[in-house]
Amino acid sequence: MRILHVEDDPDVLEIAALAFEFAGEVELRQCASGQDAVDVLKGEGFDVVLLDVMMNGMDGPSTLRELRQTKYGAELPAIFMTGRAREAEIQELLGEGAVGVITKPFDPVTLVDEIKSILASPAN
């Protein structure tokens, strides 16, 4: 599975990288900003994009709207990652076109399984 992970917190990037490395079945590309992710998706495709909601510059929902305009981002499943886990906020993020929401702090041991579960959901 090819994952594009977009997160502006270096600590979260490192924890996620370790989680994906531990899983051993993931090809990971990480970007520290929404604009970097947009640039990457102009030239290569992924199976899923994980987007932090609160980022400096372009936030997660804005990044997703921009990703949808790229060659490889139009139909790319997007999963938001956020520390804001209220039901109304989750529904708002799903309304932005995401297929799922993972709350922070996430469990590094189960992160890949959680992503697979979201992608395998009948709604997706």
N, CA, C and O atoms as CSV, one atom per row, in Angstrom:
chain,resi,resn,atom,element,x,y,z
A,1,MET,N,N,0.846,-1.170,0.000
A,1,MET,CA,C,0.000,0.000,0.000
A,1,MET,C,C,0.894,1.237,0.000
A,1,MET,O,O,1.831,1.342,0.792
A,2,ARG,N,N,0.594,2.162,-0.893
A,2,ARG,CA,C,1.336,3.424,-0.971
A,2,ARG,C,C,0.550,4.506,-0.233
A,2,ARG,O,O,-0.602,4.789,-0.560
A,3,ILE,N,N,1.193,5.099,0.763
A,3,ILE,CA,C,0.544,6.107,1.597
A,3,ILE,C,C,1.279,7.427,1.486
A,3,ILE,O,O,2.504,7.484,1.594
A,4,LEU,N,N,0.510,8.497,1.267
A,4,LEU,CA,C,1.032,9.861,1.347
A,4,LEU,C,C,0.537,10.425,2.669
A,4,LEU,O,O,-0.669,10.539,2.887
A,5,HIS,N,N,1.466,10.776,3.552
A,5,HIS,CA,C,1.126,11.292,4.878
A,5,HIS,C,C,1.507,12.766,4.940
A,5,HIS,O,O,2.662,13.127,4.712
A,6,VAL,N,N,0.534,13.608,5.247
A,6,VAL,CA,C,0.744,15.053,5.278
A,6,VAL,C,C,0.534,15.537,6.711
A,6,VAL,O,O,-0.565,15.449,7.259
A,7,GLU,N,N,1.604,16.046,7.299
A,7,GLU,CA,C,1.599,16.426,8.721
A,7,GLU,C,C,2.691,17.450,8.946
A,7,GLU,O,O,3.812,17.270,8.472
A,8,ASP,N,N,2.381,18.535,9.670
A,8,ASP,CA,C,3.401,19.562,9.897
A,8,ASP,C,C,4.137,19.419,11.224
A,8,ASP,O,O,5.049,20.197,11.504
A,9,ASP,N,N,3.763,18.448,12.041
A,9,ASP,CA,C,4.443,18.218,13.315
A,9,ASP,C,C,5.514,17.141,13.122
A,9,ASP,O,O,5.182,15.988,12.849
A,10,PRO,N,N,6.796,17.503,13.259
A,10,PRO,CA,C,7.872,16.531,13.029
A,10,PRO,C,C,7.791,15.300,13.927
A,10,PRO,O,O,8.149,14.202,13.502
A,11,ASP,N,N,7.323,15.472,15.165
A,11,ASP,CA,C,7.205,14.333,16.073
A,11,ASP,C,C,6.164,13.333,15.580
A,11,ASP,O,O,6.385,12.123,15.632
A,12,VAL,N,N,5.034,13.838,15.103
A,12,VAL,CA,C,3.985,12.952,14.586
A,12,VAL,C,C,4.470,12.263,13.311
A,12,VAL,O,O,4.195,11.081,13.099
A,13,LEU,N,N,5.189,12.999,12.465
A,13,LEU,CA,C,5.755,12.375,11.265
A,13,LEU,C,C,6.662,11.210,11.631
A,13,LEU,O,O,6.606,10.148,11.011
A,14,GLU,N,N,7.498,11.417,12.642
A,14,GLU,CA,C,8.437,10.369,13.044
A,14,GLU,C,C,7.714,9.158,13.641
A,14,GLU,O,O,8.048,8.016,13.323
A,15,ILE,N,N,6.731,9.403,14.497
A,15,ILE,CA,C,5.974,8.300,15.091
A,15,ILE,C,C,5.244,7.507,14.014
A,15,ILE,O,O,5.248,6.277,14.034
A,16,ALA,N,N,4.622,8.206,13.080
A,16,ALA,CA,C,3.910,7.520,11.999
A,16,ALA,C,C,4.883,6.732,11.122
A,16,ALA,O,O,4.583,5.608,10.719
A,17,ALA,N,N,6.035,7.311,10.826
A,17,ALA,CA,C,7.026,6.605,10.012
A,17,ALA,C,C,7.444,5.304,10.678
A,17,ALA,O,O,7.570,4.274,10.016
A,18,LEU,N,N,7.659,5.351,11.987
A,18,LEU,CA,C,8.021,4.134,12.717
A,18,LEU,C,C,6.884,3.118,12.686
A,18,LEU,O,O,7.124,1.920,12.537
A,19,ALA,N,N,5.652,3.590,12.825
A,19,ALA,CA,C,4.499,2.689,12.785
A,19,ALA,C,C,4.392,2.005,11.429
A,19,ALA,O,O,4.128,0.805,11.357
A,20,PHE,N,N,4.593,2.757,10.365
A,20,PHE,CA,C,4.494,2.180,9.025
A,20,PHE,C,C,5.666,1.248,8.736
A,20,PHE,O,O,5.501,0.223,8.073
A,21,GLU,N,N,6.843,1.603,9.233
A,21,GLU,CA,C,8.009,0.736,9.065
A,21,GLU,C,C,7.792,-0.589,9.796
A,21,GLU,O,O,8.121,-1.653,9.271
A,22,PHE,N,N,7.244,-0.521,10.994
A,22,PHE,CA,C,6.962,-1.715,11.787
A,22,PHE,C,C,5.973,-2.622,11.058
A,22,PHE,O,O,6.112,-3.845,11.090
A,23,ALA,N,N,4.978,-2.029,10.403
A,23,ALA,CA,C,3.972,-2.811,9.687
A,23,ALA,C,C,4.604,-3.555,8.511
A,23,ALA,O,O,4.180,-4.661,8.173
A,24,GLY,N,N,5.616,-2.951,7.889
A,24,GLY,CA,C,6.383,-3.617,6.864
A,24,GLY,C,C,5.726,-3.790,5.518
A,24,GLY,O,O,6.350,-4.345,4.614
A,25,GLU,N,N,4.520,-3.353,5.342
A,25,GLU,CA,C,3.827,-3.556,4.071
A,25,GLU,C,C,3.390,-2.245,3.431
A,25,GLU,O,O,2.471,-2.213,2.612
A,26,VAL,N,N,4.057,-1.178,3.816
A,26,VAL,CA,C,3.658,0.152,3.395
A,26,VAL,C,C,4.827,0.860,2.725
A,26,VAL,O,O,5.957,0.833,3.211
A,27,GLU,N,N,4.529,1.489,1.604
A,27,GLU,CA,C,5.479,2.405,0.986
A,27,GLU,C,C,5.001,3.801,1.358
A,27,GLU,O,O,3.909,4.214,0.969
A,28,LEU,N,N,5.814,4.521,2.104
A,28,LEU,CA,C,5.401,5.787,2.697
A,28,LEU,C,C,6.127,6.963,2.084
A,28,LEU,O,O,7.337,6.923,1.859
A,29,ARG,N,N,5.361,8.020,1.817
A,29,ARG,CA,C,5.927,9.309,1.430
A,29,ARG,C,C,5.325,10.324,2.381
A,29,ARG,O,O,4.106,10.372,2.543
A,30,GLN,N,N,6.155,11.131,3.009
A,30,GLN,CA,C,5.664,12.122,3.954
A,30,GLN,C,C,5.933,13.524,3.448
A,30,GLN,O,O,6.961,13.796,2.827
A,31,CYS,N,N,4.987,14.407,3.726
A,31,CYS,CA,C,5.102,15.819,3.375
A,31,CYS,C,C,4.806,16.637,4.619
A,31,CYS,O,O,3.925,16.294,5.408
A,32,ALA,N,N,5.549,17.719,4.788
A,32,ALA,CA,C,5.388,18.561,5.972
A,32,ALA,C,C,4.426,19.729,5.745
A,32,ALA,O,O,4.236,20.557,6.636
A,33,SER,N,N,3.816,19.801,4.551
A,33,SER,CA,C,2.843,20.863,4.292
A,33,SER,C,C,1.862,20.418,3.212
A,33,SER,O,O,2.130,19.511,2.424
A,34,GLY,N,N,0.726,21.089,3.211
A,34,GLY,CA,C,-0.271,20.810,2.187
A,34,GLY,C,C,0.254,21.097,0.790
A,34,GLY,O,O,-0.010,20.336,-0.141
A,35,GLN,N,N,0.993,22.187,0.637
A,35,GLN,CA,C,1.517,22.532,-0.685
A,35,GLN,C,C,2.489,21.479,-1.185
A,35,GLN,O,O,2.487,21.151,-2.372
A,36,ASP,N,N,3.325,20.940,-0.295
A,36,ASP,CA,C,4.234,19.862,-0.700
A,36,ASP,C,C,3.443,18.662,-1.212
A,36,ASP,O,O,3.819,18.049,-2.211
A,37,ALA,N,N,2.355,18.328,-0.534
A,37,ALA,CA,C,1.528,17.193,-0.951
A,37,ALA,C,C,0.905,17.438,-2.316
A,37,ALA,O,O,0.865,16.536,-3.152
A,38,VAL,N,N,0.424,18.640,-2.545
A,38,VAL,CA,C,-0.148,18.990,-3.855
A,38,VAL,C,C,0.908,18.803,-4.935
A,38,VAL,O,O,0.625,18.238,-5.991
A,39,ASP,N,N,2.121,19.275,-4.677
A,39,ASP,CA,C,3.205,19.138,-5.652
A,39,ASP,C,C,3.526,17.675,-5.926
A,39,ASP,O,O,3.752,17.298,-7.076
A,40,VAL,N,N,3.550,16.844,-4.880
A,40,VAL,CA,C,3.848,15.420,-5.045
A,40,VAL,C,C,2.776,14.744,-5.901
A,40,VAL,O,O,3.097,13.945,-6.780
A,41,LEU,N,N,1.508,15.062,-5.648
A,41,LEU,CA,C,0.421,14.398,-6.365
A,41,LEU,C,C,0.290,14.846,-7.814
A,41,LEU,O,O,-0.495,14.271,-8.567
A,42,LYS,N,N,1.024,15.831,-8.202
A,42,LYS,CA,C,1.059,16.199,-9.617
A,42,LYS,C,C,1.870,15.184,-10.417
A,42,LYS,O,O,1.726,15.083,-11.635
A,43,GLY,N,N,2.738,14.418,-9.708
A,43,GLY,CA,C,3.633,13.524,-10.423
A,43,GLY,C,C,3.591,12.060,-10.056
A,43,GLY,O,O,4.189,11.243,-10.756
A,44,GLU,N,N,2.900,11.690,-8.974
A,44,GLU,CA,C,2.842,10.282,-8.612
A,44,GLU,C,C,1.567,9.968,-7.854
A,44,GLU,O,O,0.973,10.836,-7.215
A,45,GLY,N,N,1.153,8.701,-7.938
A,45,GLY,CA,C,-0.084,8.272,-7.311
A,45,GLY,C,C,0.137,7.472,-6.042
A,45,GLY,O,O,1.215,6.922,-5.814
A,46,PHE,N,N,-0.897,7.417,-5.224
A,46,PHE,CA,C,-0.878,6.697,-3.958
A,46,PHE,C,C,-2.197,5.972,-3.785
A,46,PHE,O,O,-3.155,6.223,-4.516
A,47,ASP,N,N,-2.242,5.069,-2.812
A,47,ASP,CA,C,-3.479,4.348,-2.512
A,47,ASP,C,C,-4.363,5.120,-1.543
A,47,ASP,O,O,-5.583,4.955,-1.542
A,48,VAL,N,N,-3.745,5.966,-0.716
A,48,VAL,CA,C,-4.490,6.736,0.273
A,48,VAL,C,C,-3.631,7.917,0.720
A,48,VAL,O,O,-2.402,7.852,0.703
A,49,VAL,N,N,-4.298,8.990,1.118
A,49,VAL,CA,C,-3.606,10.131,1.705
A,49,VAL,C,C,-4.129,10.332,3.126
A,49,VAL,O,O,-5.338,10.354,3.359
A,50,LEU,N,N,-3.201,10.479,4.071
A,50,LEU,CA,C,-3.533,10.812,5.458
A,50,LEU,C,C,-3.240,12.286,5.643
A,50,LEU,O,O,-2.115,12.736,5.426
A,51,LEU,N,N,-4.245,13.032,6.040
A,51,LEU,CA,C,-4.106,14.485,6.145
A,51,LEU,C,C,-4.343,14.972,7.562
A,51,LEU,O,O,-5.400,14.726,8.141
A,52,ASP,N,N,-3.366,15.659,8.116
A,52,ASP,CA,C,-3.576,16.357,9.370
A,52,ASP,C,C,-4.591,17.467,9.114
A,52,ASP,O,O,-4.574,18.092,8.053
A,53,VAL,N,N,-5.461,17.710,10.064
A,53,VAL,CA,C,-6.474,18.752,9.887
A,53,VAL,C,C,-5.883,20.131,10.151
A,53,VAL,O,O,-6.047,21.043,9.341
A,54,MET,N,N,-5.202,20.286,11.275
A,54,MET,CA,C,-4.674,21.590,11.671
A,54,MET,C,C,-3.206,21.694,11.272
A,54,MET,O,O,-2.335,21.127,11.931
A,55,MET,N,N,-2.941,22.418,10.198
A,55,MET,CA,C,-1.570,22.639,9.737
A,55,MET,C,C,-1.367,24.120,9.487
A,55,MET,O,O,-2.313,24.846,9.181
A,56,ASN,N,N,-0.125,24.560,9.621
A,56,ASN,CA,C,0.215,25.931,9.263
A,56,ASN,C,C,0.058,26.084,7.757
A,56,ASN,O,O,0.266,25.134,7.003
A,57,GLY,N,N,-0.303,27.261,7.333
A,57,GLY,CA,C,-0.511,27.478,5.903
A,57,GLY,C,C,-1.842,26.868,5.488
A,57,GLY,O,O,-2.895,27.258,5.994
A,58,MET,N,N,-1.794,25.921,4.576
A,58,MET,CA,C,-2.996,25.254,4.099
A,58,MET,C,C,-3.417,24.178,5.102
A,58,MET,O,O,-2.641,23.265,5.383
A,59,ASP,N,N,-4.629,24.272,5.642
A,59,ASP,CA,C,-5.092,23.239,6.569
A,59,ASP,C,C,-5.509,21.986,5.793
A,59,ASP,O,O,-5.478,21.975,4.562
A,60,GLY,N,N,-5.895,20.946,6.509
A,60,GLY,CA,C,-6.237,19.683,5.876
A,60,GLY,C,C,-7.370,19.767,4.870
A,60,GLY,O,O,-7.208,19.304,3.741
A,61,PRO,N,N,-8.523,20.346,5.238
A,61,PRO,CA,C,-9.604,20.454,4.261
A,61,PRO,C,C,-9.217,21.262,3.011
A,61,PRO,O,O,-9.593,20.896,1.898
A,62,SER,N,N,-8.480,22.344,3.191
A,62,SER,CA,C,-8.021,23.133,2.037
A,62,SER,C,C,-7.064,22.312,1.176
A,62,SER,O,O,-7.118,22.362,-0.053
A,63,THR,N,N,-6.192,21.562,1.836
A,63,THR,CA,C,-5.262,20.708,1.105
A,63,THR,C,C,-6.029,19.675,0.294
A,63,THR,O,O,-5.704,19.437,-0.869
A,64,LEU,N,N,-7.041,19.060,0.891
A,64,LEU,CA,C,-7.818,18.062,0.162
A,64,LEU,C,C,-8.483,18.671,-1.070
A,64,LEU,O,O,-8.497,18.054,-2.135
A,65,ARG,N,N,-9.027,19.860,-0.935
A,65,ARG,CA,C,-9.643,20.514,-2.104
A,65,ARG,C,C,-8.613,20.733,-3.204
A,65,ARG,O,O,-8.922,20.548,-4.382
A,66,GLU,N,N,-7.395,21.125,-2.841
A,66,GLU,CA,C,-6.331,21.319,-3.836
A,66,GLU,C,C,-5.868,19.981,-4.423
A,66,GLU,O,O,-5.595,19.888,-5.620
A,67,LEU,N,N,-5.782,18.958,-3.591
A,67,LEU,CA,C,-5.364,17.639,-4.075
A,67,LEU,C,C,-6.335,17.114,-5.125
A,67,LEU,O,O,-5.926,16.445,-6.074
A,68,ARG,N,N,-7.603,17.411,-4.958
A,68,ARG,CA,C,-8.619,16.938,-5.904
A,68,ARG,C,C,-8.413,17.514,-7.309
A,68,ARG,O,O,-8.958,16.992,-8.282
A,69,GLN,N,N,-7.636,18.576,-7.411
A,69,GLN,CA,C,-7.373,19.210,-8.704
A,69,GLN,C,C,-6.131,18.657,-9.398
A,69,GLN,O,O,-5.828,19.054,-10.523
A,70,THR,N,N,-5.403,17.740,-8.741
A,70,THR,CA,C,-4.167,17.212,-9.313
A,70,THR,C,C,-4.429,15.946,-10.115
A,70,THR,O,O,-5.496,15.339,-10.023
A,71,LYS,N,N,-3.436,15.566,-10.898
A,71,LYS,CA,C,-3.539,14.388,-11.756
A,71,LYS,C,C,-3.892,13.140,-10.964
A,71,LYS,O,O,-4.749,12.365,-11.389
A,72,TYR,N,N,-3.251,12.928,-9.823
A,72,TYR,CA,C,-3.433,11.696,-9.065
A,72,TYR,C,C,-4.329,11.848,-7.832
A,72,TYR,O,O,-4.519,10.891,-7.081
A,73,GLY,N,N,-4.869,13.025,-7.628
A,73,GLY,CA,C,-5.638,13.253,-6.416
A,73,GLY,C,C,-7.147,13.263,-6.562
A,73,GLY,O,O,-7.859,13.290,-5.558
A,74,ALA,N,N,-7.650,13.243,-7.781
A,74,ALA,CA,C,-9.092,13.389,-7.998
A,74,ALA,C,C,-9.919,12.327,-7.275
A,74,ALA,O,O,-10.941,12.648,-6.668
A,75,GLU,N,N,-9.494,11.088,-7.334
A,75,GLU,CA,C,-10.258,9.983,-6.728
A,75,GLU,C,C,-9.535,9.348,-5.547
A,75,GLU,O,O,-9.967,8.309,-5.048
A,76,LEU,N,N,-8.453,9.948,-5.098
A,76,LEU,CA,C,-7.637,9.384,-4.038
A,76,LEU,C,C,-8.396,9.357,-2.708
A,76,LEU,O,O,-8.864,10.401,-2.254
A,77,PRO,N,N,-8.529,8.180,-2.072
A,77,PRO,CA,C,-9.168,8.154,-0.757
A,77,PRO,C,C,-8.366,8.974,0.251
A,77,PRO,O,O,-7.143,8.862,0.330
A,78,ALA,N,N,-9.073,9.795,1.013
A,78,ALA,CA,C,-8.426,10.660,2.002
A,78,ALA,C,C,-8.944,10.327,3.388
A,78,ALA,O,O,-10.144,10.148,3.597
A,79,ILE,N,N,-8.013,10.247,4.331
A,79,ILE,CA,C,-8.353,10.032,5.733
A,79,ILE,C,C,-7.758,11.192,6.526
A,79,ILE,O,O,-6.553,11.440,6.478
A,80,PHE,N,N,-8.621,11.899,7.256
A,80,PHE,CA,C,-8.131,12.981,8.100
A,80,PHE,C,C,-7.643,12.417,9.428
A,80,PHE,O,O,-8.177,11.430,9.935
A,81,MET,N,N,-6.615,13.063,9.983
A,81,MET,CA,C,-6.108,12.741,11.310
A,81,MET,C,C,-6.247,14.012,12.146
A,81,MET,O,O,-5.774,15.080,11.756
A,82,THR,N,N,-6.901,13.883,13.296
A,82,THR,CA,C,-7.171,15.070,14.099
A,82,THR,C,C,-7.275,14.743,15.580
A,82,THR,O,O,-7.649,13.634,15.962
A,83,GLY,N,N,-6.944,15.706,16.392
A,83,GLY,CA,C,-7.137,15.594,17.823
A,83,GLY,C,C,-8.530,16.049,18.242
A,83,GLY,O,O,-8.914,15.914,19.404
A,84,ARG,N,N,-9.276,16.585,17.295
A,84,ARG,CA,C,-10.631,17.065,17.568
A,84,ARG,C,C,-11.600,15.949,17.196
A,84,ARG,O,O,-11.879,15.725,16.019
A,85,ALA,N,N,-12.107,15.257,18.202
A,85,ALA,CA,C,-12.877,14.046,17.939
A,85,ALA,C,C,-14.369,14.188,18.230
A,85,ALA,O,O,-15.051,13.181,18.417
A,86,ARG,N,N,-14.880,15.389,18.270
A,86,ARG,CA,C,-16.315,15.554,18.471
A,86,ARG,C,C,-17.050,15.063,17.234
A,86,ARG,O,O,-16.579,15.234,16.110
A,87,GLU,N,N,-18.194,14.461,17.450
A,87,GLU,CA,C,-18.961,13.872,16.346
A,87,GLU,C,C,-19.279,14.899,15.256
A,87,GLU,O,O,-19.183,14.582,14.071
A,88,ALA,N,N,-19.651,16.108,15.633
A,88,ALA,CA,C,-19.980,17.138,14.642
A,88,ALA,C,C,-18.765,17.466,13.776
A,88,ALA,O,O,-18.892,17.659,12.567
A,89,GLU,N,N,-17.585,17.527,14.403
A,89,GLU,CA,C,-16.365,17.826,13.642
A,89,GLU,C,C,-16.004,16.665,12.720
A,89,GLU,O,O,-15.566,16.879,11.590
A,90,ILE,N,N,-16.188,15.448,13.197
A,90,ILE,CA,C,-15.920,14.280,12.350
A,90,ILE,C,C,-16.856,14.285,11.151
A,90,ILE,O,O,-16.421,14.033,10.028
A,91,GLN,N,N,-18.127,14.567,11.374
A,91,GLN,CA,C,-19.085,14.605,10.266
A,91,GLN,C,C,-18.741,15.712,9.271
A,91,GLN,O,O,-18.910,15.546,8.063
A,92,GLU,N,N,-18.263,16.829,9.783
A,92,GLU,CA,C,-17.848,17.927,8.905
A,92,GLU,C,C,-16.675,17.497,8.026
A,92,GLU,O,O,-16.647,17.807,6.835
A,93,LEU,N,N,-15.712,16.788,8.605
A,93,LEU,CA,C,-14.559,16.313,7.834
A,93,LEU,C,C,-14.981,15.279,6.794
A,93,LEU,O,O,-14.482,15.288,5.669
A,94,LEU,N,N,-15.893,14.395,7.165
A,94,LEU,CA,C,-16.401,13.427,6.185
A,94,LEU,C,C,-17.139,14.150,5.066
A,94,LEU,O,O,-17.098,13.727,3.911
A,95,GLY,N,N,-17.814,15.244,5.415
A,95,GLY,CA,C,-18.502,16.052,4.413
A,95,GLY,C,C,-17.555,16.731,3.434
A,95,GLY,O,O,-17.961,17.124,2.340
A,96,GLU,N,N,-16.297,16.866,3.826
A,96,GLU,CA,C,-15.275,17.439,2.934
A,96,GLU,C,C,-14.833,16.424,1.877
A,96,GLU,O,O,-14.098,16.767,0.950
A,97,GLY,N,N,-15.284,15.175,2.020
A,97,GLY,CA,C,-14.924,14.161,1.030
A,97,GLY,C,C,-13.969,13.102,1.533
A,97,GLY,O,O,-13.484,12.286,0.749
A,98,ALA,N,N,-13.689,13.097,2.824
A,98,ALA,CA,C,-12.817,12.065,3.393
A,98,ALA,C,C,-13.590,10.761,3.532
A,98,ALA,O,O,-14.812,10.760,3.684
A,99,VAL,N,N,-12.858,9.649,3.479
A,99,VAL,CA,C,-13.480,8.337,3.674
A,99,VAL,C,C,-13.423,7.903,5.131
A,99,VAL,O,O,-14.051,6.914,5.510
A,100,GLY,N,N,-12.672,8.639,5.954
A,100,GLY,CA,C,-12.570,8.297,7.361
A,100,GLY,C,C,-11.809,9.343,8.136
A,100,GLY,O,O,-11.195,10.245,7.566
A,101,VAL,N,N,-11.860,9.203,9.460
A,101,VAL,CA,C,-11.159,10.106,10.371
A,101,VAL,C,C,-10.492,9.254,11.448
A,101,VAL,O,O,-11.134,8.404,12.066
A,102,ILE,N,N,-9.214,9.488,11.664
A,102,ILE,CA,C,-8.462,8.836,12.727
A,102,ILE,C,C,-8.147,9.906,13.765
A,102,ILE,O,O,-7.646,10.981,13.437
A,103,THR,N,N,-8.451,9.593,15.021
A,103,THR,CA,C,-8.212,10.582,16.066
A,103,THR,C,C,-6.802,10.451,16.631
A,103,THR,O,O,-6.236,9.361,16.716
A,104,LYS,N,N,-6.265,11.594,17.009
A,104,LYS,CA,C,-4.961,11.656,17.670
A,104,LYS,C,C,-5.212,11.797,19.158
A,104,LYS,O,O,-6.189,12.437,19.550
A,105,PRO,N,N,-4.389,11.239,19.978
A,105,PRO,CA,C,-3.224,10.470,19.580
A,105,PRO,C,C,-3.640,9.104,19.050
A,105,PRO,O,O,-4.520,8.453,19.614
A,106,PHE,N,N,-3.007,8.680,17.971
A,106,PHE,CA,C,-3.319,7.385,17.382
A,106,PHE,C,C,-2.401,6.322,17.974
A,106,PHE,O,O,-1.351,6.633,18.536
A,107,ASP,N,N,-2.807,5.082,17.843
A,107,ASP,CA,C,-2.017,3.959,18.329
A,107,ASP,C,C,-1.096,3.502,17.200
A,107,ASP,O,O,-1.581,2.966,16.204
A,108,PRO,N,N,0.205,3.696,17.325
A,108,PRO,CA,C,1.122,3.313,16.242
A,108,PRO,C,C,1.052,1.825,15.883
A,108,PRO,O,O,1.286,1.447,14.735
A,109,VAL,N,N,0.731,0.999,16.857
A,109,VAL,CA,C,0.687,-0.443,16.608
A,109,VAL,C,C,-0.492,-0.825,15.712
A,109,VAL,O,O,-0.397,-1.770,14.930
A,110,THR,N,N,-1.594,-0.097,15.825
A,110,THR,CA,C,-2.790,-0.452,15.057
A,110,THR,C,C,-3.084,0.504,13.899
A,110,THR,O,O,-4.105,0.356,13.228
A,111,LEU,N,N,-2.211,1.475,13.654
A,111,LEU,CA,C,-2.486,2.502,12.648
A,111,LEU,C,C,-2.747,1.912,11.265
A,111,LEU,O,O,-3.728,2.277,10.616
A,112,VAL,N,N,-1.894,1.016,10.810
A,112,VAL,CA,C,-2.069,0.443,9.464
A,112,VAL,C,C,-3.372,-0.350,9.390
A,112,VAL,O,O,-4.090,-0.266,8.393
A,113,ASP,N,N,-3.681,-1.112,10.424
A,113,ASP,CA,C,-4.938,-1.865,10.433
A,113,ASP,C,C,-6.143,-0.932,10.420
A,113,ASP,O,O,-7.153,-1.224,9.781
A,114,GLU,N,N,-6.034,0.184,11.123
A,114,GLU,CA,C,-7.128,1.154,11.129
A,114,GLU,C,C,-7.341,1.744,9.736
A,114,GLU,O,O,-8.478,1.916,9.296
A,115,ILE,N,N,-6.255,2.048,9.053
A,115,ILE,CA,C,-6.358,2.564,7.683
A,115,ILE,C,C,-6.990,1.522,6.770
A,115,ILE,O,O,-7.890,1.836,5.991
A,116,LYS,N,N,-6.520,0.288,6.864
A,116,LYS,CA,C,-7.086,-0.795,6.037
A,116,LYS,C,C,-8.573,-0.981,6.311
A,116,LYS,O,O,-9.355,-1.197,5.385
A,117,SER,N,N,-8.959,-0.899,7.566
A,117,SER,CA,C,-10.354,-1.055,7.929
A,117,SER,C,C,-11.219,0.046,7.313
A,117,SER,O,O,-12.307,-0.222,6.803
A,118,ILE,N,N,-10.735,1.267,7.366
A,118,ILE,CA,C,-11.468,2.389,6.763
A,118,ILE,C,C,-11.607,2.174,5.253
A,118,ILE,O,O,-12.686,2.363,4.693
A,119,LEU,N,N,-10.524,1.782,4.608
A,119,LEU,CA,C,-10.548,1.596,3.158
A,119,LEU,C,C,-11.434,0.422,2.734
A,119,LEU,O,O,-12.004,0.427,1.643
A,120,ALA,N,N,-11.544,-0.590,3.613
A,120,ALA,CA,C,-12.340,-1.777,3.295
A,120,ALA,C,C,-13.817,-1.603,3.647
A,120,ALA,O,O,-14.635,-2.465,3.323
A,121,SER,N,N,-14.159,-0.516,4.296
A,121,SER,CA,C,-15.545,-0.269,4.696
A,121,SER,C,C,-16.450,-0.282,3.471
A,121,SER,O,O,-16.084,0.255,2.425
A,122,PRO,N,N,-17.634,-0.894,3.591
A,122,PRO,CA,C,-18.567,-0.950,2.443
A,122,PRO,C,C,-18.925,0.422,1.876
A,122,PRO,O,O,-19.253,0.544,0.696
A,123,ALA,N,N,-18.859,1.449,2.717
A,123,ALA,CA,C,-19.180,2.797,2.243
A,123,ALA,C,C,-18.123,3.330,1.286
A,123,ALA,O,O,-18.363,4.302,0.569
A,124,ASN,N,N,-16.936,2.686,1.272
A,124,ASN,CA,C,-15.843,3.172,0.432
A,124,ASN,C,C,-15.682,2.227,-0.724
A,124,ASN,O,O,-14.815,2.433,-1.574
